[in-house]
C-alpha cells in the first residue's frame, strides 16, 4: 500500500529538512519514495509495480509517493528535474536516487543492495 506524502508528513516520517541540515532519517524502517505527477506516462507505469512491492515488503519497507505538482517545495529540496524519480532511503545511510520507470526486478535489486532488505 503506497502512502501519499505531503510536506508535513514527509518532515515527520522521512527527513525534517527544515530542522536538520545534515541527513537524518526519521522513519523506523527503510522507505522508497516515488516523486511523480499525474500527467506523467512513465509514472503511471511505475505505480502498480510500487503497489506490488508494498505488498511484497510489507512491514520491512514503506512505499511513499510525492506529487511533484502539489509538493513543489519537496521536489525542489531534492532537486527533482525529471520524473519519475525514485528515492531509496536506507535506515542508517545516505539515500540514493534513481530515475525513470524501473522494472520490478531492478527495484528488488536496489532494495536488496541499498536498503539491505530481502523479502
Beta strands, then each sheet from edge to edge (+ up, - down):
strand 1: 3-4
strand 2: 31-36
strand 3: 62-67
strand 4: 85-89
strand 5: 96-99
sheet 1: 1+ 3+ 2+ 4- 5+
end
